[in-house]
Amino acid sequence: MNYQKLPSPPHLKDYVRFFWVLESSSKTQIPYVYRSMADGCLELVFHYKGRFTEITNGVNIPQVHSLIHAQTNQFRRFITDEHFGIFGAYIYPYAAQRLFDHPPTALSNQMLGLSDLLGEIGREVEEKIMLASNNQIRAKILAEFLTQRAKGNFQMKNIPAVNVIKSIIHRRGITTVKDLADQSYLSVRQFERKFKQFSGFSPKLYTRIIRFQAAMDAYGNPKRSLTEIAYETGYYDQSHFIHEFKQFSGYHPKVFFSGNAEGTEYREES
């Protein structure tokens, strides 16, 4: 399994956190199951080699070659028995309006085909990505596409909600709604309404998701106990940590951090 991150161009840093690649290194007789977790950012995903099928409610749903997997508070399961290659962009939720002509609130918890969102423009960039000979070229193609979609408006630093979302991610979700509202010079009610417009979720739910993601970063360090991980990432006790982790991932954290959970192989590479 090969997983790597590629930096986004400096002029896109307010939109794209990074590009990423996930490739299987060899074909296996055992199907590979990938589980996506709750996430505060959205992903633009291209399956340039092989395809996954989503497993949901006992029904297998084949995935399209290019899609938007929006910010989500849910986990989903996918399976493939093919050699695969995936190229993606990890994007701040507030960028959805400018890049894809849809507000974050309209996309939350959804997974939509790129051509369904953008029509012919989406089909054209999908074809370019699929035909590219390597991931450096894919990164260039995708950067050019997103640059065009941004329409020359690259700076978003003067939008308070944008700065707050970045602050929550930087703080790894360890903050309160009142502190965030005070930071924005708004009442709590005003802040909650504004924040949801830019993130797709209430600030309370969003900070919970980011805190959960911070906890997942402890993967690969067997010396840390669940209690240590819980307190270091802002949970008030281990029971609270276990409940939140199971809600957002479908795993008991003990299973996830054991290294034996499905779809965690790529984390060994990161």
PyMOL commands that set and color helices and strands:
alter all, ss='L'
color gray80, all
select helices_A, chain A and resi 10-12+93-100+104-107+114-118+120-131+135-150+160-170+177-183+188-199+203-216+226-232+238-249+253-257+265-268
alter helices_A, ss='H'
color red, helices_A
select strands_A, chain A and resi 2-6+16-23+32-36+42-49+53-56+59-62+66-69+76-80+85-91+111-113
alter strands_A, ss='S'
color yellow, strands_A
deselect
rebuild
show_as cartoon
